[in-house]
Amino acid sequence: MAAKPSAKSKSSARSTATPGGRPAGKAGATHKRAAASGRDPATPESDGGAAARSAEQAREIHTINEQLGGPVLDIYRTLLPNLNSLTYTDILASPELVNGCLLIFEKQRALFATLLKDKDGQPVTTDDAPLWCGRSVEDVRVLVIRTTAKKYFRTHGDRFKDVSEHAKRADSKVNVSLLERLFDAVSRMWSGGPSTGARGAKPAANRHSGADRFYDTIAPLLRHRWQVPLIPYYAALPRSLIQELDEGLLSMRRPEDLEFLLSIGRSNFNEAQQIAGDLAQEMLKTDPRATVGVSHAGTVEYERLLNGLYHTMGARFWKVFTGTELLDSLQHKTTADIVEMASHLDRMSPSTVDYLIAHLQRPQIAPFLRVAEQVLPAAEFDAIFGVPGDQRLAKVFAEKAATIRLDPSDPDDFEKRLPFIFQAYKSSPGDFAKKL
């Protein structure tokens, strides 16, 4: 960004209420916002200092917009001729175009090297180092992401539920049917507010439109490039739900994850938090989809699994509740058997659980999982024993392990002999499979 600022596109990102530095939002994001603005979050500012800082931020954002709408956009136009007919503001209003541009920057950063300089004209090669404008690449990326989100929300306004814009475009990457299902789920199952004691949407000043209130709620959570394609789907979420999820929103990286969560409905979502009690906030922060499983399991089964697993699994415990099939399998297993799988349970399919308990003795379950992970690459372990996994292979591994002849005088003999089975598979998966 060493080029002299141009005179165009003065207001595009400025309209986001300084999204790159100190966006409106929760106290939980205070440190990150203050860090982006270059201020120690623990140091209070006087009114004069705050005003000066606000003016400085406005100048920085104005400069960034000039650069993005000038020399930066010129580079993109050489790569993407279809951008020649669009203004900087047009591009910022399209999550699809912005995502494409951010991907190009990530993959071809060298093309922008002449613009990525610090105040001394030296190259900036990392995302967190300040550029000559005073902001880092990460700050600029966040500014663009939040500007795009605000423009999308404002453009659609009360027409969030109108997905015709995406349906009419042959090149749209938005899954229109899934988007329609999200809006339908919210309209049918998300009336009412948060459970007692849960953090709900705070009253907003009347001067804010619905789109601006929605943006103010979600803005502190918009930080990553992978979130840009999700902006149309985020628009379907109830604002109160976003406030409840807080950091947990970042654990859901696909539209399907949002759909899975919305499928629970407000009533069951509140029930899950009541069942989880003091751990409700940890559950929402770790993976909000766990509310589906907690509500499905009910208080008695939840307490049984909590008492047996949480002290060993910690936050991984919530992954067990992100689906109902695994819970249905565990419901018919003894707590003692389940505890033996605690080291890997959050990665296991219901079929794997069934096969290990059916074919192995209880003391053999944990060693089996340890050896499997030690011998097999992580991706292969998950492909066989994870979700959805390879049921045929998982079953045969359990069956072969059960046939090992053991020295009854050596309690560790099973774990010592077990690697042979996995090594045989690893050395020749094709031949191993043929002999099944």
C-alpha positions in Angstrom: 0.0 0.0 0.0 2.8 2.4 -0.8 1.1 4.1 -3.6 -0.3 7.6 -3.1 -3.9 7.6 -2.1 -6.5 8.2 -4.8 -9.6 10.3 -4.5 -12.2 7.7 -5.0 -14.4 5.5 -2.8 -14.3 7.7 0.3 -17.1 6.3 2.2 -17.4 2.5 1.6 -15.8 1.0 4.6 -16.2 4.1 6.7 -19.9 3.4 7.0 -19.2 0.3 9.1 -18.5 2.4 12.3 -14.8 1.7 12.3 -15.1 -2.1 11.7 -11.4 -2.7 11.5 -10.7 -1.2 14.8 -13.3 -0.7 17.4 -16.7 -2.1 16.3 -19.8 -2.0 18.4 -20.3 -5.2 20.3 -19.8 -7.2 23.5 -17.3 -6.6 26.2 -15.8 -10.0 25.5 -14.2 -8.6 22.3 -12.8 -5.5 24.0 -9.2 -6.6 24.0 -9.3 -7.5 20.3 -10.9 -4.2 19.4 -8.5 -2.3 21.4 -5.6 -4.2 20.0 -6.7 -3.4 16.5 -6.9 0.3 17.4 -3.4 0.2 18.9 -4.6 1.1 22.4 -4.0 -0.8 25.6 -7.4 -2.2 26.5 -6.7 -1.7 30.2 -6.0 2.1 29.8 -9.1 4.3 30.1 -9.3 7.3 27.7 -10.4 10.8 28.4 -13.1 12.3 26.3 -10.5 14.3 24.5 -8.4 11.3 23.9 -11.3 9.2 22.7 -12.3 12.0 20.3 -8.7 12.2 19.0 -8.6 8.5 18.6 -11.9 8.5 16.7 -10.6 11.1 14.3 -7.4 9.1 13.8 -9.4 6.0 13.0 -11.5 7.9 10.5 -8.4 9.1 8.7 -6.9 5.6 8.7 -10.1 4.0 7.3 -10.4 6.8 4.7 -6.8 6.1 3.6 -7.5 2.3 3.5 -10.6 2.8 1.3 -8.6 5.0 -1.1 -6.0 2.3 -1.4 -8.5 -0.6 -1.8 -10.6 1.3 -4.3 -7.5 2.5 -6.2 -4.2 0.6 -6.7 -5.4 -2.6 -5.0 -8.6 -2.8 -7.1 -6.4 -2.1 -10.2 -4.5 -5.3 -9.6 -7.7 -7.3 -9.1 -9.0 -5.9 -12.4 -6.0 -7.2 -14.3 -6.8 -10.6 -12.9 -10.6 -10.5 -13.1 -11.8 -8.5 -16.1 -15.4 -8.8 -15.0 -14.6 -6.4 -12.2 -14.0 -3.6 -14.8 -17.7 -2.8 -15.0 -18.1 -2.7 -11.2 -17.3 0.0 -8.7 -15.5 -0.5 -5.5 -18.8 -0.2 -3.6 -20.4 -2.7 -5.9 -17.7 -5.2 -5.1 -17.9 -4.7 -1.4 -21.6 -5.4 -1.4 -21.0 -8.9 -2.9 -19.9 -11.5 -0.4 -19.0 -13.8 -3.3 -16.7 -11.3 -5.0 -15.1 -10.2 -1.8 -14.4 -13.8 -0.9 -12.8 -14.4 -4.3 -10.6 -11.3 -3.9 -9.5 -12.3 -0.4 -8.6 -15.8 -1.7 -6.5 -14.3 -4.5 -4.6 -12.2 -2.0 -4.0 -15.3 0.2 -2.7 -17.4 -2.7 -0.9 -14.7 -4.7 0.3 -12.2 -2.1 3.4 -11.5 -4.2 1.2 -9.6 -6.7 0.6 -7.0 -4.0 4.1 -6.7 -2.7 4.7 -3.2 -3.9 1.7 -2.0 -1.8 2.6 -4.0 1.3 5.2 -1.6 2.9 5.7 -0.2 6.4 6.2 3.5 7.2 9.9 3.1 6.4 9.1 1.6 3.0 10.2 -1.9 4.1 8.3 -5.0 2.9 5.6 -6.3 5.3 5.4 -10.1 5.0 3.2 -10.9 8.0 -0.5 -10.2 8.6 -0.1 -8.7 12.0 2.7 -6.2 11.3 1.6 -2.5 10.7 1.5 -1.2 7.2 2.5 2.4 6.4 -1.2 3.4 7.0 -0.9 2.3 10.6 -3.1 -0.8 10.2 -2.1 -4.4 9.6 -3.2 -6.7 6.8 -5.3 -8.5 9.3 -7.0 -5.2 10.3 -7.7 -4.4 6.7 -9.1 -7.9 6.1 -11.5 -7.5 9.1 -12.5 -4.1 7.9 -13.4 -5.5 4.5 -15.3 -8.5 5.9 -17.4 -6.3 8.2 -18.0 -3.7 5.6 -19.3 -6.4 3.2 -21.5 -7.8 5.9 -23.0 -4.5 6.8 -23.6 -3.6 3.1 -25.3 -7.0 2.6 -27.5 -6.6 5.6 -28.4 -3.0 4.8 -29.1 -3.8 1.1 -31.5 -6.6 2.0 -32.9 -4.9 5.1 -36.3 -6.4 5.9 -36.0 -8.5 2.7 -33.7 -11.0 4.4 -36.1 -13.8 3.7 -36.2 -12.9 -0.1 -33.7 -15.3 -1.6 -34.8 -14.5 -5.2 -31.6 -12.5 -5.7 -29.5 -15.6 -5.3 -32.0 -17.9 -7.1 -32.0 -15.7 -10.3 -28.2 -15.8 -10.6 -26.9 -18.8 -12.5 -23.4 -18.2 -11.0 -24.5 -17.8 -7.4 -22.7 -20.0 -5.0 -25.4 -19.6 -2.3 -27.4 -22.8 -1.7 -30.8 -21.2 -2.2 -32.8 -24.2 -0.9 -30.7 -24.4 2.3 -31.1 -20.7 2.8 -34.8 -21.0 2.5 -34.8 -23.9 5.0 -33.0 -21.7 7.5 -35.5 -18.9 7.2 -38.3 -21.5 7.5 -36.8 -23.1 10.6 -36.5 -19.7 12.3 -40.0 -18.6 11.5 -41.5 -21.9 12.7 -39.3 -22.8 15.7 -37.6 -19.7 17.0 -40.3 -17.6 18.5 -39.8 -16.5 22.0 -36.7 -15.4 23.8 -33.7 -16.8 25.6 -34.1 -19.0 28.7 -34.1 -17.2 32.1 -30.7 -15.9 32.9 -29.4 -16.3 29.4 -27.9 -13.3 27.7 -30.4 -12.0 25.2 -30.6 -9.1 22.7 -30.2 -5.8 24.4 -32.6 -3.0 23.5 -31.2 -0.8 20.8 -31.8 2.9 20.1 -34.7 3.6 17.7 -32.3 5.4 15.3 -30.8 2.1 14.3 -32.5 0.1 11.6 -33.1 -3.6 12.0 -30.1 -4.3 9.7 -27.8 -2.0 11.7 -28.9 -3.7 15.0 -28.2 -7.1 13.5 -24.8 -5.9 12.2 -23.9 -4.4 15.6 -24.6 -7.7 17.2 -22.6 -9.9 14.8 -19.8 -7.5 13.9 -17.4 -8.4 16.7 -17.6 -12.0 15.6 -16.8 -11.4 11.9 -13.0 -11.9 11.8 -12.1 -14.5 9.2 -12.1 -14.9 5.5 -14.0 -18.2 5.6 -16.9 -16.3 7.2 -17.6 -14.2 4.1 -19.5 -16.9 2.1 -21.6 -17.4 5.3 -22.9 -13.8 5.4 -26.2 -14.6 3.5 -26.7 -17.5 5.9 -25.9 -15.5 9.0 -28.7 -13.2 8.0 -31.2 -15.9 8.8 -30.1 -16.2 12.4 -32.2 -14.6 15.2 -30.2 -11.7 16.7 -30.8 -13.0 20.2 -29.3 -16.4 19.2 -26.1 -14.7 18.0 -25.7 -12.9 21.3 -26.2 -16.2 23.2 -23.7 -18.0 21.0 -21.0 -15.3 21.1 -17.7 -17.0 20.3 -19.5 -20.3 19.7 -20.6 -18.9 16.3 -17.1 -19.4 15.1 -17.2 -23.1 15.7 -19.8 -23.5 12.9 -18.0 -23.1 9.6 -20.6 -24.5 7.1 -24.2 -23.5 6.3 -25.1 -27.1 7.2 -23.8 -26.5 10.8 -26.2 -23.5 11.1 -29.1 -25.6 9.8 -28.4 -28.4 12.2 -28.4 -25.9 15.2 -31.6 -24.2 14.0 -33.3 -27.5 13.7 -33.5 -27.8 17.5 -35.8 -24.8 17.9 -35.9 -22.2 20.6 -37.7 -24.3 23.2 -35.3 -27.2 23.1 -32.3 -24.8 22.8 -33.4 -23.3 26.1 -34.0 -26.7 27.6 -30.4 -27.8 26.7 -29.0 -24.8 28.5 -31.1 -25.5 31.6 -29.9 -29.2 31.6 -26.2 -28.1 31.2 -26.6 -25.6 34.1 -23.3 -24.0 35.1 -21.7 -25.5 32.0 -24.1 -24.0 29.5 -21.8 -21.1 28.6 -18.9 -23.5 28.0 -21.2 -25.7 25.8 -22.2 -22.7 23.7 -18.7 -21.4 23.4 -17.2 -24.8 22.5 -19.8 -26.0 20.0 -23.4 -24.7 20.1 -24.6 -27.8 18.1 -24.1 -29.8 21.4 -27.5 -28.3 22.5 -29.1 -30.7 20.0 -27.6 -33.7 21.7 -28.1 -32.5 25.2 -31.8 -31.9 24.6 -32.1 -35.3 22.9 -30.3 -37.1 25.7 -32.3 -35.6 28.5 -31.3 -34.8 32.1 -30.7 -38.3 33.3 -28.5 -39.5 30.4 -26.7 -36.2 30.3 -25.8 -36.4 34.0 -24.6 -40.1 33.5 -22.3 -39.1 30.7 -21.1 -35.9 32.4 -20.1 -37.8 35.6 -18.3 -40.5 33.6 -16.6 -38.5 30.9 -16.2 -34.8 31.6 -13.3 -35.0 34.1 -11.3 -36.9 31.4 -12.5 -35.2 28.2 -12.9 -31.6 29.3 -14.3 -29.4 26.5 -14.1 -32.4 24.1 -17.1 -33.7 26.0 -19.4 -31.4 24.0 -18.4 -33.0 20.7 -20.1 -36.2 21.8 -23.4 -34.3 21.8 -23.2 -32.8 18.3 -25.2 -35.7 16.9 -27.9 -38.0 18.1 -26.8 -41.3 16.6 -23.8 -41.7 18.9 -25.9 -40.8 21.9 -28.4 -43.4 20.9 -25.6 -46.0 20.8 -24.2 -44.9 24.2 -27.5 -45.1 25.8 -27.3 -48.9 25.7 -23.7 -49.2 26.9 -22.5 -49.3 30.5 -20.7 -46.3 31.9 -17.6 -48.3 32.6 -17.3 -49.4 28.9 -17.9 -45.8 27.8 -15.2 -44.4 30.1 -12.7 -46.7 28.4 -13.3 -44.8 25.1 -13.0 -41.3 26.6 -9.7 -40.6 24.9 -11.2 -40.9 21.5 -15.0 -40.9 21.9 -15.4 -37.4 20.4 -13.9 -38.8 17.1 -15.7 -42.2 17.0 -18.7 -43.3 15.0 -21.6 -45.1 16.6 -20.6 -48.3 14.7 -17.0 -48.2 16.0 -18.4 -47.9 19.6 -20.7 -50.9 18.9 -17.9 -53.1 17.4 -15.3 -52.4 20.1 -17.7 -53.2 23.0 -19.1 -56.2 21.1 -15.7 -57.8 20.4 -13.2 -56.6 23.0 -12.9 -57.0 26.7 -13.3 -53.8 28.6 -9.6 -53.5 29.5 -8.7 -53.9 25.9 -10.7 -50.9 24.5 -8.4 -48.1 25.6 -5.2 -49.9 24.4 -6.8 -50.7 21.0 -7.6 -47.0 20.5 -4.1 -45.9 21.6 -2.3 -48.3 19.3 -4.6 -47.5 16.4 -3.7 -43.8 16.7 0.0 -44.5 17.2 0.3 -46.7 14.1 -2.2 -45.1 11.7 -2.0 -41.5 10.4 -4.6 -39.3 12.0 -6.6 -38.9 8.8 -6.7 -42.6 8.3 -7.8 -43.3 11.9 -10.7 -40.9 11.3 -11.5 -42.4 7.9 -11.9 -45.8 9.5 -13.1 -45.2 13.0 -14.6 -41.7 12.8 -17.8 -40.3 11.2 -19.0 -41.7 8.9 -15.9 -44.0 8.9 -15.5 -47.4 7.3 -17.8 -49.8 9.1 -16.4 -52.9 7.4 -12.8 -52.1 8.3 -13.7 -51.0 11.8 -15.5 -54.2 12.5 -12.7 -56.4 11.1 -10.0 -54.6 13.1 -12.1 -55.3 16.3 -12.6 -58.9 15.3 -8.9 -59.5 14.5 -7.8 -57.9 17.8 -10.2 -60.2 19.7 -8.4 -63.3 18.2 -4.9 -62.3 19.5 -3.6 -65.1 21.8 -2.4 -63.5 25.0 0.0 -64.5 27.8 -2.3 -64.4 30.8 0.7 -63.6 33.0 1.4 -60.4 31.2 -1.3 -57.7 31.5 0.3 -55.6 28.8 0.6 -58.5 26.3 -2.5 -57.3 24.3 -1.1 -53.8 23.7 2.3 -55.3 22.8 0.9 -57.6 20.1 -1.8 -55.3 18.7 0.5 -53.2 16.5 1.1 -56.1 14.2 -2.5 -55.9 13.0 -2.4 -52.2 12.1 1.1 -52.5 10.6 -0.2 -55.3 8.3 -3.0 -53.0 7.1 -0.7 -50.0 6.8 1.9 -51.8 4.7 -0.7 -53.1 2.2 -4.2 -51.8 2.6 -5.3 -53.5 -0.6 -4.1 -56.9 0.3 -5.3 -56.5 3.9 -8.8 -55.7 2.7 -8.9 -58.7 0.3 -8.2 -61.0 3.2 -11.1 -59.7 5.2 
